[in-house]
Structure formats: structure tokens, C-alpha cells
Amino acid sequence: MKKIKRALISVSNKKNLKPLLNILKKNKIEIISSGGTYKEIKKLKFKCTEISKYTGSQEILGGRVKTLHPKIHAGILYKRNNKSHHQDLVKNKFKNIDLVIVNFYPFEETLKNTSNHEKIIENIDVGGPTMVRAAAKNYNDVTVITTSSQYDELINEMVKFKGSTSQSFRKRMSQLAFAETAYYDALISDYFNKVNNDYFPKKKVIYGNLIEKLRYGENPHQESALYSKNNFLKIKQLHGKQLSYNNYNDIFAALTISKSLPKNIGTVILKHANPCGVSILKNGVKSFQSALACDPISAFGGVVSCNFKIDKKVALELSKLFLEVIIGNNFNNDALKILKKKKKLRLIDASNFTISENIKFNSANESILVQSEDKKIFTKNDFKIVSKKKPSKSQFDNLIFAFNICRYVKSNAIVLASNQTTTGIGSGQPSRLDSCKIAIHKMKKFTSLSSDIVAASDAFFPFVDGIEKLVQSGVKAVIQPAGSIRDKEIIKFANETNTVLVFSKTRHFRH
């Protein structure tokens, strides 16, 4: 146990101080403080020594320098069982500081509230993190508290041990303190990376807040948790069982597709992070029915993401199918009454969800792959018509729709579409020809064949066999990235079969 005789309090968030000050007063603990915290403590009518008086040095540089003083840091870093340390403190007439309660300037909040660089810089705390690191390093003798959420734990500890703290408590607070300083520095590092447009710096710091410890990972024997750069998710669960690792993975995959569709339009049905049906028909019911028709078997037990507010009519259709998760841009009351009858069904409000982060991470053991998100918004200028036959307006619109969906399908990817709706999807095959066969099989099995089927490929056809298979199945127009040494052969085949062929200037693998 370590008895607390002297505490230093310097907090940006001054809420909930009174219960803490009461326990310090009860145990006759001397309090040192600075600036606004000193004024708050005095306002609450507790005794306190201002840091400038304690150190004998006035705050300077407009408050930038106030706690950066040998008397403060020697008092924190002093190892109580070290004779040399003891002699240094006696020689300099310094006193030990046993409790450090600090939270930092609100840098994260400042980033949310302003883009003014000068204001942001002034909200980078220097003295606070320095004191916290010192106290955390010397946890054997010093207790460090870094957030107001830890006040109750400290109070309980001091009540239990009559003004002292246990080493296990101090050690755990040290762990949390180093996490706090690391997180804070990571925010600052990330900010400067963005200011300098350097998204791939020599040293990359990744930070996050624990949102939820999940029951398990992809499989029951794996542990998992969900973190976010914010203290919250941009989605809200309205009903149903706790979300699993696989649920979250599917939800984010579905939303990535949904948010690429026209605003407030479209339905995505997804299974195992792969779309199995997508439609951007404007009518919500028809949009869902058309997406479902693409592959109703795969949709069983899947995730549906409606890029619009779900009403009673859509909810009635959705309720006919067994689903794990339904996502909407909110739900009206009638829809909620219908869907909540299924106790386990997860309902997710994604009306506030946006894809704002430009960087995507993928990890493998101790390595992390980082890339910019594939968020390109397609226009007709991104494509070149290379066949003699030109697409009609509806064909071109369908080609761009299919190509957009294709980039969210695991490569090798083939998407067949008609009337702004997928009619067949082939995904995740090592052979592009096999993906073509799967997409064609799905189309023939589940949908009534249209006279105007288009096809999209996420990368170029390396041989004629793939596009040949598509044309034989009834495809009238094909869109694919350029770049194959056999592009001329593909164009020749398209012209010989009177097929529309459009080349994209960009490739869109998703591995």
C-alpha cells in the first residue's frame, strides 16, 4: 500500500470533482493545482495550493509553461526506496507527489468543432501528458488518474485502504494512462498526416476506442472486439440479438455498397460479405423484390440493406424471408412493429452512416496493409466505347450500375444486370471463366431472361473465352477495364458478334 499525502490535479474536464475532493479532504491530502482547475477547486470551497506558488515560478508563455518544473516532476518521479533519489529531494527541498489527476486539452473535440489550424495547435496538451507519463512510469509509488470515469474507482480504493492505494490498482491505472497518452499522440500524428497529405508516413499510428467486446470472432474459438476512431458507431441497433463479428463484417460490407448507390434509393442483399442481389429501382418494394429475385436461395439468412427509410409495405415483404440483419435509413413505426415480432432479427438504423475515412486497413499477423478506399464516383467520361455498336442510354446506365456493383464483389467478379438490377453474380473464383459460368447459372436459374442483359467484369478478360461465354448466354453489352495484351482480340470478337463493348479506365479488384 502507498499512502497518499499530496495530490496534483490539473484537468480540462472539471465535472464531478466534488466527490473526489471530499475523499482527499477526509484523508487530509494536500492538493496542488493550476489555472482553471485551481479556480474550480476554490469555487467548490476546498483548500488548494496554486502550482505557481508551490514551485515559486509564475506561469509563462500564456500558460504554455506552468507544470513543466523540476519540483513537479521530481516529486512525481521520485522512487521512494532509492536513497540517491531521497537525497536529491532533500537537497532541493522538493516534496513527493503521490497522486496525479490529469486529463488533457480536448484535442479530439477541437478537431470536430473547427478547422482553424492555430486553434487546433493550441489545444495540443504538453504538460498534461508529460505529468501522466511520469506518474505512470513511477506507478510503484504514484497513482495516476486520467479520466473522470476513473474517479469512483479511486474513491472506492481510498475508502477501502484508508487513504492508500494498492499496487495492483496503480499498475492498472498506469496501463490505462499510457494508453491515454498513446491515443492522444496518435490523434495529433494523424492530424498532421492529413495536414501534410501524407497518408502513408514512415511510421503509421493506428488508434481506436473499444466499442464492444464481441462474444467471439469468425468462429467460436476466436476472440474478437470492435473498435472505432470515434467513441460511437455511425449505426444504431434498434432491435434483436447482440451483433456478432460476422454480422458487423457483413453490415459494413453492405453499407459500403448501399452508400455508393443513388441517394435514398436501392436495396442490397448480401451474404458472407458478397452481394447476392442489388437493385436501384426507385420503388422500395420493387427494389427489394428485384434484388431478391437475383438469388433468393443465397439471400436466406443474409443481410438486407435498404438505402431508404423502411415503411410498412417494405417491412411486410422483408418479414416473409429469414434474415439475420435488416439495415435501413431508419424505420417508420409501422415497420418496426412488424419486424420486431421476430425477436432475434437485428434491425440497424444507418441514417447517419457515411464513409468518411479515406484509408482502409487489412491486417495479417504482425503486418498491416493500408490503402485508400475505392470510392470513385463513376461518370460516362471514365469509360470508352470501343466496339462498332454503340450502347443505348439504358444499356450504358445498366453497364455503369453493373460495374459499380462489380467492384464490391470478391474477385474474380462478374455481374450480370438488366433494368438497374443484378440478374446474376459470379464471385471469388480463381478463374474469371468460372465466375462467368456461375453468374450465367444464377441468371438462368432464378430470373426470367431479359432481351437486354449487360455484363461487368472487375478486370480485363485475359482470353476471349470469358466474353464468349457471356455472349452465348444472351449478354448484349459488356464493360471491362482495358489493359490486356489481348484487348484487340476482345474488341474483334465484340464486333463480330455485334456486342457492345465498353472499356473502363480503372480496374476494381476486391480481394
N, C-alpha and C positions, 0 to 999 in steps of 0.2 A: 504494500500500500504506500501511496505517496500523499502526504498531507499538503493541501493547497493553502498557501499563505498569501500569495499575491497573484492577481489576475489582470491580464491586459485585454481590454475589449475595444475593438475597432471594427464597426460593422456598417455596411452600406444599407442593408435591410434592418431597420431599427424596430421592427414589430416583435411582440412577445418577449420583451426584455424584462418586464417586471417580475415574473415568477423566478427568473434566473437571478436577478438582483436580490430577491428576498432570500434565496438559499445562500448566496455569498455573504449577505449581511448576517444571517443567522450563524454562520461559521466564522464570523469576524475576519473575512478575507479582504485584504486591501485591493482597491480597484484603481487601475491606471487606464486612462482613455484619451482620445484626441478628437479635435474638431467637432463635427455634428453629433458624434456618439457621446462625447463628454457633455454637451449641452442637453441631450436627451436624458442622460442619467441624472443630471442635476435637476432637470424638469420633473423627473419622477421622484425627486427628493431623497436620493441616495448619495452617500459620500463618495467622492471620486477625486483623484489627482490627475490634473491635465498633464499630458505627456511632456509638453514644453517645460513645465515646472519640474517634472520628475527628472528630466535629462539635463535641465539647465540650458537647453538650446531652443530658441524660438523656431517655429515652422518657417520655412523659407520657400522661395520659388512658387509662391501662390498655393502652398500646401503640397507641392510635389515632394518635398522632403520634410518629414515630420517623425516617422518611426525608424528611419534609417540612421540609427545611432548605436554606438558600441554598448552603451548602458542597457539598451533594449535587447540587442542580440546576444550580448554576453550573458544576460540574465536568463535568456531562453536556452542557449546552447550549453550552458554550464553543466558538466557532468558531476553530479553531487558526490560521487565516490572517488573523484580524481583529485588528488592533493594539489597538483600543479594548477588545476582549474580553480580550486578553492583559494589558493594563494593569489592568483590573478584578480579574483573578485574582491578579496580583502584589500589588496594593494590599491585597487582603483576605486574602492568604496562603492562597488556595484552590489545590487541585490538580485536574488534569484526570482525569476518569474515562472510560476508553476502551472498557470492556466492561460492559454491563448485562445480567445474567441474572436474570430475574424471571418467576415465574408466580403467578397470583392466588389469593386465598382461594377455596375451592371453592364458589362461589355456586350453580352448577348442581347439584352433588351435594347441597348443603344443601336445595334445593327438593325433591329426590326423597326425602330422608330425614326431613323434618319440615315441619309446617305452622305451627310456632311463629314468629310474626312477629318477635319480638325476636331469636331465634337467626338468622333469615334476614337481618335488618338488620345484625347484627354480622358477617356473612360477606360484606358488600359491601366489597370492597377499594378503598381510596382511594390510598394511597401507591404501590402497585404499578403500577396503570395510569398514574399521573402520571409515574413514572420511565420507564416504557416509551414513553409518548408523547414525552417529552423526547428520549430516545435515538433513537427512530425519526425524529423531526424532524431531528436532527443526524446522520443516517446518513453524511454525508460524512466525519465524523471518529469516530463512535462505532458500535460493533457492539452490536446488541440481540438477545437470545435469549429467547423467550417460552414454549417448551415443551421438555420433556426429549427429545422426538423430534428436536430440532434439535442436540443435544449432539454427535452423531457428525459432523455436517456441520461444526460449529465446530472440532472436534478435527482433522478432515482439512484444513481450511483453514489452521489454525495450523501443522500439520506441513508442509504444502506451502510456506507462506510464512514459516516460521521465526518464529512468534510474531506475525505480522501478518495482516491480512485485506484482501481486495481490495474495491474499491468496489462491484463488481457483487454480491458476496456481501452486503455491508452493505445495499445498496439492496433486495435481495430479502428480507432479514430485516426490513427496515423495512416493506415491503409486508405481510408476514405479521404483524408486530407491530400495525399499525393495524387489520388485520382482527380480531386477537385482542381489542383494546380495544373495537372497534365491536360485536363479538359479545357481549362481556361486558356492555357497557352496554345492548345490546338485550334481553338476558335480564332485566336489572333493570327496564327500561322495561316489558317485557311483564308481569312480576310485578306491578308497581304498577297497570298497566291492569286486571289481574284483581282485585286487592285492591279497587279502586275501581269494579269492574263497568263499566269504560269500554272496550268492545271496538272503539270507533270514535273514538279520540283525534284531536286536531288533527294530530299528527304520528305516523305509524304506522311502526314499525321492524320489518322482516322479517329473520329470521336463519335460518341453516341450516348444516349440516355436509355436505361433499361425501361422498356415499356411493359414487358411481361415475360416471366419465366414460363415457358410452354411445357405441357405435360411430357412431351418427348419430341424427337426430331422426325425425320422422314420415316423412321421405324422405331418401334417401342424401346429398343435397346440404346437409342441415341438420345443424348441430352441436347436441349436447344433453348434459345431465348430470342426475343425480338427487341432490337434497339432502334432508336430513331435519333436523327440530329436534333429534333425538337423534343420537348417534354411530352409530346402528344402525337397521335396519328391524325392524318387528314381524313380518316374514315371513322365512322361510328357504328358500333354494333347495336342494333335495336332489339334483337331477339335471338334466342337459340343457344345451343351448346357453346362451350368455350371453343375458340378458334384454335386449330392445330397448325403446326409448321407447314404442312401441305396445303391447308386452307389458305394461309397467308400467301404462300407462294403462288397459288392459283389466282387469288384475289388481285395481287399486284400485276400478274401477267394479264388478266382480263381487263383491268383498268388501263393498262398501258395501251391496249388495243382500242378500248372504248374512247379514250381521250384523243385518239388520232382520227376519230370519225367526225362528221359534221356536228356542230354544237347541238346538244339535246336531241340527237337523232341516232338510232341504231341499237341493235342487240347483238351481243357477243355470247356465244355458248362455248365453254372451254372445259377441257378435261386434261389433267396432267400437264398443265401449262401450255397446251396446244389448242388452238381454236378448232372446234369441230363444226361450227356454223356461225356465219355472220351475215347480217342484213342491215342495210341502211334505208329501208322503206320508211316513209315518214309516219305512217300509221303504226302505233306501238304494238297492237295485237298482230297485225300482218307482219311486222318486222320480226317479232318473236316466232310466229308460226313458220315463216320462211327460213329463218336461221335454223330452227329445229328440224325442218324437212331435209336439210343438207345431210344430217347424220343423226337420226333420232335414237339409235342404239347407243352410240358413244355419249350422247347427252345425258343418259341415265346416270344419276349420281354425280353430275357435274356442277359447274358454276355458271350462272347466267348473270351477265352484266348488262343492264338496261341503261343506255346513255340518256335517260329522260326520267321524269317523275312517274312512278308506277301508280296507276289508278286501278279502280275496281275491275275493269274489263281485262286488263293485262294480268292482274293478280289471279283472276279466275282461270285463265289459261295456264299460268305458271303453276297453280295448285294441282293441276292434273298430272304433273310429272314429279318423280322423286328427284330432288336436288339437294345438294349439300349446302350451297350458298346462293342467295339472290342479292344482287347489288343494284341499287338504283340511285338516281339523283333525288333522293327522298321518296317517301311513300305517302299517299293520302290515307286518311283514317279508315276508309272502307277497305283499302288494300291491306292495311295492317291487320284488320280484324280477320280477314280471310286467311292470310298467310301465317298469322300467329297461332292458328289452330294446329299447325304442325310444330310441336314443342321443340323438336331438335333442329329445325331448319334455321340456319343463320341468316339474318337479314342485316344488310350493311347499307348505311347511308353514305354515299360517296359524293354528295353535292358540293363538298368543299375540297375535293381531291383535285390537285393539279400536279403535273410533272414539272417541277421547278428546277430540280437538280440536273445539271448538265453532265455529271460524271456517274459512271456505272462501275460497280466493283464485282469481281468474281474471285473467290479465293480457292487455293489448292494447297493444303498442308500449310507451310510457312510462307508461301508466296501469294501475292495479290496481283491480279490482272486489273488494270484500270483503263477505261476508255470513255470517250464522250458518248452520250446517248444517241441512238439513231432516231432523231426527232424531225428529220427533214420533212417539210410540207411539200408535197408534190404538186407541180403545175404542168401544163402541157409543154412548157418550154424545157422541161427536164427530159423530154423524150424526143426521139427522131423516128419518123415513119420511113422505113427502108424498103418496103415492098411496093410493087406497082399498084396494088389495090389499096385504096385509102380507107381508113375506118370511118364509119358514120359517127355522128356525135354520141349516140347512145353506146356504140361499141367502145369509143375512146374513154367515155366515162366509166364503163364497166372494166376496161383494161386497167385504168388507174386505181379503181377500187380494189380489184383483184391483186394488183401489185402491192398496194398498201397492206393488205391483209397478209400477203405472202411473206413480208419481212418479219412478221411475228410468229411464223410457223417454223418449227425446228427444221434446219437444213438437213438434207436437200428438200426443198419445198416446192410444191406445185399446187396452185389454187385455180379451180375452175369456177366461173361465175356467169350469171345472167340476171338481168333485171336488178342490179345493185345488191345481189345476194349470192353467197357462195353456193355452188351446186356439187362440189367435190373437193376434198383436200387430201393431199398426199404429203406425209411429213416424216422427217427423221430417218430417211433411208440413205445408206452409203451410196446407192446408185440412184441417179436422177431418173433413169428409165423406170425403176421400181416405184418411185414416187408418182410418176405419171400413171402407171398401171393402177396404183391404189386410188388415186383421185378419180380416175375413169370408172373403176369398180364401184366406188361410193356413189358416183353420179348415176350410174345405170341402176344401182340397187335401190336408191332412195328417192330420186327425183324424176319427174316427167321431163323427158328431153326437150330442150328448147331448140329453136332453129337458129339461135344466136348465142352460142356458148363461146366464151373467151377464156384464155388460159394465161396464167402468170407464173414465171419461174424466178426464184430469188437470185439465180446466177445464170450465166450463159449455158446453152446446150453444147456440150463438148463434141457431140456427134448428131447426125441427122435423126437417129433412131427415136429420140425422145419426142421431138416435134412431130415426127411422122406418126407416132402412136397417138398423139393428141388429135391430129387432123383426121386420122382414120376413125376416131371416136365421135367426130362431129364438130370439133372446135373450128371456129371460123376466123378467129383472131388470136394472136399470141404476143405477149410482151415479155421481154427478157433483157438483161444487161448485155451490152456489147463487150467484146474483148477476146472472143475465142479465135484461134487461128483458122477455125472453120466457119467463121461468120458468113463468108461469101457463099459457102455451100448451103447454110441455113436460109439465106436470102433467096438463093436459086430455087431451093425446094419450095419456099413460100410462094414464089412467083409461078412455079409450075403447077401448084395446087390451088392457085387463086386465093391464097390465105393472106390476111392482113398480118404484117409483122412490124412490130414497134420495138425499137431498142431504147433501153434506159441508159443514161449516162453514169448511173451509180449502181453498185452491187449491194445486196442486202441479206447477207448470211445472218442466221441466228443459231448459234451453237449451244 
